[in-house]
Amino acid sequence: MTKPLHETQPDSARVEKADYINPLQDAQPIQNGGSSKKADIGSMPSPIRYFGYFFFTSAAVVLLVGLLIQFLK
């Protein structure tokens, strides 16, 4: 038996056992057009990737500036 990484790591038998049955599990991939995958940012085209970086960075800056202005009033 291998030693767990930490005390809160669950037993493998407990992880493998499903405690509940999800009745919608079979229908969800059909309705969503396939199983969902995480977006791999590195595989996206450069313009889309840089637009995403710009958009989220500018949104964070606007939020921080708005909070700063609100607190300095």
C-alpha positions, 0 to 999 in steps of 0.5 A: 500500500502506498502512502497518501500524499496528505491526510485529506486524500481520499481512499481509492475505493471511495473515489471509484464508487459513485454514491449517486446516479445522475439521470441526465449524464447520458443526455448532456453530451447529446444536448451540448454537441459532444463532451466538453473540453477545456479551452487550450489557450496555446492552440488558439490563433494569435489574434484571438489569444491577444484579444482575450489577453487585452480584453480581460486585462483591460476589464481588470484595470477598469474595475480597479480604477473604478474601485479606486475612484469610489474609495477616494470620493 
